[in-house]
Amino acid sequence: MGFGTLRLMQRYSFFTLARNALTRHQDWARAWRSPPLRPSYDVVIVGAGGHGLSTAYHLAKEHGVSNVAVIEKGWLGGGNTARNTHTIRSNYLRDVSIRFHDASVKLYEQMSAELNYNILFSQRSMIDLVQSWGKLRDLRRRSLAMALHGPTYQLISVDELRRRIPAMGDLQNVRLPPLAGVLHPEGAMARHDAVAWSYARAADARGVEIHQHTEVTGFLSDARGAVVGVETSRGVVRAGKVALATAGNTSHVIARAGLTLPLVTRNLQAFVSEPVKPIIDVIVNCPDVGLYVMQSDKGELVIGGGTDPYPSYRQGCHFATFEDVVASLIEVFPRFGALKMLRQWGGAIEFAYDASPIISATPRDGLFVSTGWYGGFKSIPIGGLTFAHLIATGRPHALAEAFTLGRFGGLRYLLEAGTVAQR
């Protein structure tokens, strides 16, 4: 694998902003290049979303592997990275999941400074609203598990809950009055497209090439059946290794290599309200009724819940799910019933049978996969770092040893109840 040289990347600062203001911002350097597609690379990464770009950046930074092409059938960051609600957290149940996501939160905390790009990181905390005794027992268990590894997840009283979320209603006459809350101070938000752009810019500066509007149509194999490249809409590209970071499209992309994965694909939808003045300054999650809500920097309320009840690749609205989420929202926040909905969207997400991610080599030599990211935005930094380690060294990273495909053949499942809010 080749070791490239670091290109000079234009630094963003108050002074460069002021200097470029004098020329009406016409002299900024391009954030990343659009070079011609070459016939071969050391590594081809399929998918220019958050995980693919993070992987490329860490390959170049941590392992000196810069002869890398990131290819994307659409535009950079236009897939699931653009279709999410940008929540960052580490409140999981399993030991490996807690350590993994806590490392991701720590990387997010340093990302703006490291990549010289403001990702609008806001560590505003997350609060789970507990409305049943079963969920209280479940989250207390999760709190004790997290205490072993560092992240904070602490029970708070109903009075403290109301103090931190004054926008809630009285909630005494609802079907599930609150019993407590659980506070996760590390919970945060960041601007989703800024995360993709920052990694693209930093990877490009280290010699990585990014090729948009380049769809993979097949895989090249040698006599042993190892994957040695990809067929694309712009021609054949040979590679020492091929890595898939294709989010909700992984199942049908890897099928072109003759493989199937233990994945289920469903539509996860969300929607935003018209902008209002600041009213919620934390991320609110209501697992008992299947609802989460937060307020964006533009004042919109970002609202969502669980997935559609059946497998699907759709990216639109399933009205029954939409209706359930809105009903839960108005029950917990009655005053929001007067708001108008501004827009709605959905994303096809893939998650493994045990609800934990897959970062693994595949049965085809030379082909690697990073998938199963139910809510993968929170995992972009550590997902890319650990996937890059696997690609460069051929060995799983210490934080991701449990996330290989081998667990499905050896009954080593990682059933992760901390992945979704179940109703």
C-alpha positions in Angstrom: 0.0 0.0 0.0 1.2 3.4 -0.9 2.2 6.2 1.5 1.2 9.6 0.2 2.2 13.1 1.2 0.0 15.6 3.0 -1.4 18.3 0.7 -1.6 21.8 1.9 -5.1 22.3 3.2 -6.5 25.8 3.5 -7.1 26.5 7.1 -10.4 28.1 8.2 -10.2 30.8 10.8 -11.5 34.3 11.7 -8.7 35.8 9.7 -9.2 33.8 6.5 -12.9 34.6 6.8 -12.2 38.3 7.1 -9.6 38.2 4.3 -12.0 36.4 1.9 -14.8 38.8 2.8 -12.7 41.5 1.0 -13.0 39.6 -2.2 -16.7 38.7 -1.8 -15.6 35.1 -0.9 -14.5 34.4 -4.5 -11.0 33.1 -3.6 -11.6 30.2 -1.3 -9.8 27.0 -2.3 -11.9 24.0 -3.2 -12.7 21.9 -0.2 -11.8 18.7 -2.1 -10.7 17.8 -5.6 -12.5 16.1 -8.4 -9.7 14.2 -10.1 -10.1 11.7 -13.0 -10.8 8.1 -12.0 -7.6 6.1 -12.2 -7.5 2.4 -13.2 -6.2 1.1 -9.9 -5.9 2.0 -6.2 -4.6 0.2 -3.1 -8.1 0.5 -1.5 -11.5 1.3 -3.0 -14.1 2.4 -0.5 -17.7 2.2 -1.8 -19.9 4.9 -0.2 -19.0 8.5 0.4 -21.1 9.0 3.5 -19.9 9.6 7.0 -18.5 6.1 7.6 -16.8 5.8 4.2 -15.2 9.2 4.5 -14.1 8.6 8.1 -12.6 5.3 7.1 -10.6 7.0 4.2 -9.4 9.7 6.6 -8.2 7.3 9.2 -6.6 5.0 6.6 -4.5 8.0 5.5 -3.9 9.5 8.9 -3.3 6.4 11.1 -1.9 4.0 8.6 -0.4 6.1 5.8 -2.6 4.5 3.2 -3.5 7.4 0.9 -3.8 5.6 -2.5 -7.5 5.4 -1.8 -10.6 6.0 -3.9 -13.9 6.7 -2.3 -16.7 6.1 -4.9 -20.3 7.2 -4.5 -23.2 6.6 -6.7 -24.8 9.9 -5.7 -23.3 12.9 -4.1 -21.0 13.1 -1.2 -22.9 12.8 2.1 -26.2 12.5 0.3 -27.3 9.1 1.5 -28.2 8.2 5.1 -25.7 10.8 6.4 -28.1 13.4 5.1 -31.2 11.5 6.3 -30.8 11.3 10.0 -31.4 13.3 13.2 -27.7 13.8 14.1 -27.9 12.4 17.7 -24.7 11.3 19.4 -24.7 9.1 22.5 -23.1 6.2 24.3 -26.0 4.9 26.6 -25.8 1.3 25.6 -26.1 -1.9 27.6 -23.3 -4.3 26.5 -19.8 -3.7 27.7 -18.3 -3.7 24.1 -21.1 -1.3 22.9 -20.5 1.1 25.7 -16.7 1.3 25.2 -17.1 1.6 21.4 -19.6 4.4 21.5 -18.0 6.2 24.4 -14.8 6.3 22.2 -16.9 7.8 19.4 -18.3 10.5 21.6 -14.7 11.5 22.7 -13.6 11.7 19.0 -16.6 13.9 18.3 -15.6 16.2 21.1 -12.3 16.9 19.4 -13.4 16.7 15.8 -13.9 20.4 15.0 -10.4 21.2 16.3 -8.8 18.2 14.7 -10.3 18.7 11.2 -10.4 22.5 11.3 -14.1 22.5 10.5 -17.0 23.6 12.6 -19.4 20.6 12.8 -21.7 22.6 15.2 -21.1 20.0 18.0 -23.5 20.7 20.8 -23.2 18.5 23.9 -26.6 19.4 25.4 -27.2 16.1 27.1 -29.9 13.5 26.6 -32.8 12.6 28.9 -34.8 9.4 28.7 -38.3 9.9 30.0 -39.3 6.7 32.0 -43.1 5.9 31.9 -43.3 2.3 33.0 -41.8 0.2 35.7 -40.4 -2.3 33.2 -38.5 0.5 31.4 -37.3 1.9 34.8 -35.8 -1.5 35.7 -34.2 -1.8 32.2 -32.6 1.7 32.3 -31.4 1.3 35.9 -29.6 -1.9 34.7 -28.1 0.1 31.8 -27.0 2.8 34.2 -25.1 0.3 36.3 -23.5 -1.2 33.3 -22.4 2.2 32.0 -21.0 3.2 35.4 -18.4 0.4 34.9 -16.9 2.1 31.8 -17.1 5.8 32.4 -20.1 7.4 30.6 -22.7 8.9 32.9 -26.3 7.7 32.9 -28.0 8.7 36.1 -31.6 8.5 37.4 -33.3 11.9 38.1 -36.5 12.7 39.8 -39.7 13.8 38.2 -39.2 17.3 39.7 -35.8 17.4 38.2 -37.2 16.1 34.9 -39.7 19.0 34.8 -37.0 21.5 35.7 -34.8 20.4 32.8 -37.7 20.1 30.3 -40.2 22.8 31.2 -41.9 22.4 27.8 -43.5 19.2 29.0 -47.1 19.2 30.1 -48.3 18.3 33.6 -48.6 14.7 32.5 -50.6 13.6 35.6 -53.7 12.7 33.5 -51.9 10.9 30.7 -52.0 7.1 30.3 -48.4 6.8 31.3 -47.4 9.5 33.9 -43.6 9.8 34.2 -41.9 7.8 37.0 -38.4 9.3 36.6 -35.9 10.4 34.0 -32.4 9.2 33.1 -29.8 11.8 32.3 -27.0 11.2 29.8 -24.8 14.3 30.0 -22.5 13.1 27.1 -25.5 13.2 24.7 -24.9 15.6 21.9 -25.8 16.8 18.4 -23.7 17.8 15.4 -24.4 19.1 11.9 -24.7 15.9 9.7 -23.5 17.4 6.4 -20.6 19.3 8.2 -19.3 15.9 9.5 -19.3 14.5 6.0 -17.7 17.6 4.5 -15.0 17.9 7.2 -13.9 14.3 6.7 -14.0 14.7 2.9 -11.8 17.8 3.1 -9.3 16.2 5.6 -9.1 12.9 3.6 -8.6 14.8 0.4 -5.7 16.8 2.0 -4.0 13.5 2.7 -4.2 12.3 -0.9 -7.5 10.4 -0.9 -9.6 10.7 -4.1 -13.3 11.2 -3.9 -15.4 10.2 -6.9 -19.1 11.1 -6.9 -21.7 9.9 -9.4 -19.8 6.6 -9.7 -22.0 3.5 -9.1 -20.7 0.1 -8.4 -22.3 -2.4 -10.8 -20.2 -5.5 -10.1 -17.0 -6.9 -8.6 -13.8 -8.2 -10.2 -12.4 -11.6 -9.0 -9.2 -13.4 -9.5 -8.8 -17.2 -10.1 -9.1 -17.9 -6.4 -12.3 -15.9 -6.1 -10.8 -13.0 -4.2 -12.2 -9.6 -4.9 -9.6 -7.5 -6.8 -11.6 -4.5 -7.9 -15.0 -3.1 -8.9 -17.0 -2.5 -12.1 -18.5 0.9 -12.1 -20.6 3.1 -14.2 -17.4 4.9 -15.3 -15.3 1.8 -16.0 -13.4 -0.9 -14.3 -11.2 0.0 -11.2 -8.8 -2.5 -9.8 -7.9 -2.5 -6.1 -5.9 -4.4 -3.5 -8.8 -4.3 -1.2 -12.5 -3.2 -1.5 -14.4 -1.9 1.5 -18.2 -1.4 1.6 -19.6 1.4 3.6 -22.9 1.7 1.8 -25.4 2.1 4.7 -28.9 1.0 3.7 -27.8 -0.3 0.3 -25.3 -3.0 1.6 -27.6 -6.0 1.1 -28.1 -5.5 -2.6 -24.5 -4.2 -3.2 -22.9 -7.2 -1.6 -25.3 -9.5 -3.5 -23.4 -8.6 -6.6 -20.4 -10.3 -5.0 -22.6 -13.4 -4.4 -22.9 -12.9 -0.7 -25.8 -12.4 1.8 -25.5 -10.8 5.2 -27.7 -11.2 8.4 -29.4 -7.8 7.9 -32.9 -6.5 8.0 -33.7 -3.2 6.1 -36.4 -0.9 7.3 -37.5 2.7 6.7 -36.8 5.0 9.6 -38.6 8.3 9.2 -38.4 11.7 10.9 -39.9 15.1 10.5 -39.4 18.7 11.6 -41.8 21.4 12.7 -41.9 25.0 11.7 -39.1 27.0 13.5 -40.0 28.3 17.0 -38.0 30.2 19.6 -35.8 28.1 21.9 -38.0 25.8 24.0 -36.0 22.5 24.4 -32.3 22.6 25.2 -31.8 18.8 25.7 -32.5 15.7 23.6 -35.6 14.1 24.9 -36.2 10.4 24.3 -39.5 8.6 25.4 -38.8 4.9 24.9 -42.1 3.7 26.3 -44.2 5.5 23.7 -41.7 5.5 20.9 -40.8 9.2 20.6 -37.7 11.4 20.5 -37.6 15.2 20.1 -35.0 17.9 20.1 -34.6 21.4 18.7 -32.3 22.2 15.9 -30.1 25.3 15.6 -32.6 26.8 13.2 -35.4 26.4 15.7 -37.2 23.5 14.2 -38.3 20.6 16.4 -36.8 17.4 15.1 -39.2 14.5 15.8 -39.1 10.8 15.3 -39.8 7.3 16.7 -39.3 3.7 15.7 -39.0 2.1 12.3 -41.8 1.1 10.0 -43.1 -2.3 11.1 -42.0 -4.2 7.9 -38.8 -4.5 5.8 -38.6 -1.8 3.2 -36.2 0.3 1.1 -38.7 3.2 1.0 -37.7 6.7 1.9 -41.1 8.2 2.4 -43.8 8.3 5.0 -45.7 5.4 6.4 -48.7 7.1 7.8 -49.5 4.7 10.6 -46.0 5.2 12.1 -46.2 8.9 11.5 -49.6 9.0 13.3 -48.3 7.0 16.3 -45.3 9.4 16.7 -47.4 12.5 16.5 -49.9 11.1 19.0 -47.1 10.4 21.4 -45.6 13.9 20.9 -48.9 15.6 21.7 -49.4 13.4 24.7 -46.1 14.3 26.3 -45.9 17.9 24.9 -49.6 19.0 24.5 -48.6 22.6 23.5 -46.9 21.3 20.4 -50.3 20.3 18.9 -50.5 23.9 17.5 -47.3 23.5 15.5 -47.3 22.9 11.7 -45.1 20.2 10.2 -42.5 21.6 7.8 -41.1 18.5 6.1 -40.7 14.8 6.5 -38.2 12.2 5.3 -37.1 8.6 5.7 -34.0 6.5 5.3 -33.5 2.8 4.6 -31.4 1.5 7.5 -29.9 -1.9 7.9 -29.4 -3.5 11.2 -28.1 -7.0 12.1 -30.2 -9.6 13.7 -28.7 -8.9 17.1 -28.9 -5.0 16.6 -25.1 -4.6 16.8 -22.9 -3.3 14.0 -20.8 -5.5 11.6 -17.2 -4.4 11.0 -15.7 -7.4 9.3 -13.8 -9.2 6.5 -16.2 -11.3 4.4 -15.9 -14.8 3.0 -14.6 -13.2 -0.2 -10.9 -12.4 0.3 -10.2 -8.7 -0.3 -13.7 -7.6 0.5 -14.6 -5.9 3.8 -17.8 -4.5 5.1 -19.0 -2.0 7.6 -22.8 -2.2 8.1 -25.6 -2.7 10.6 -25.5 0.9 11.7 -28.9 1.4 13.3 -28.4 5.1 14.1 -24.9 5.1 12.6 -24.4 8.8 12.8 -23.2 8.6 16.4 -20.6 6.0 15.4 -19.0 7.7 12.4 -15.6 8.6 14.0 -15.0 5.3 15.8 -16.6 3.3 13.0 -14.2 4.8 10.5 -11.2 4.4 12.8 -11.8 0.7 13.5 -12.8 -0.1 9.9 -9.6 1.5 8.7 -7.6 -0.6 11.2 -9.2 -3.8 9.9 -8.6 -2.9 6.2 -4.9 -1.8 6.8 -3.8 -4.6 9.1 -6.2 -7.4 8.4 -7.0 -7.7 12.1 -10.0 -6.3 14.0 -9.4 -3.3 16.2 -9.5 -4.0 19.9 -12.7 -2.0 20.2 -14.5 -3.9 17.4 -13.3 -7.5 17.9 -16.8 -8.6 18.8 -18.4 -7.0 15.7 -17.2 -9.4 13.1 -19.4 -11.8 11.0 -17.9 -14.7 12.9 -20.3 -14.1 15.8 -23.3 -15.3 13.7 -21.7 -18.6 13.0 -20.6 -19.2 16.6 -23.7 -18.1 18.5 -21.7 -15.1 19.9 -24.6 -12.7 19.4 -24.5 -9.2 20.9 -28.1 -8.5 21.6 -28.1 -4.8 22.2 -31.2 -3.5 23.8 -29.7 0.0 23.9 -30.0 0.4 20.1 -33.7 1.2 19.8 -36.5 2.4 21.8 -39.0 -0.4 22.0 -42.6 0.1 22.7 
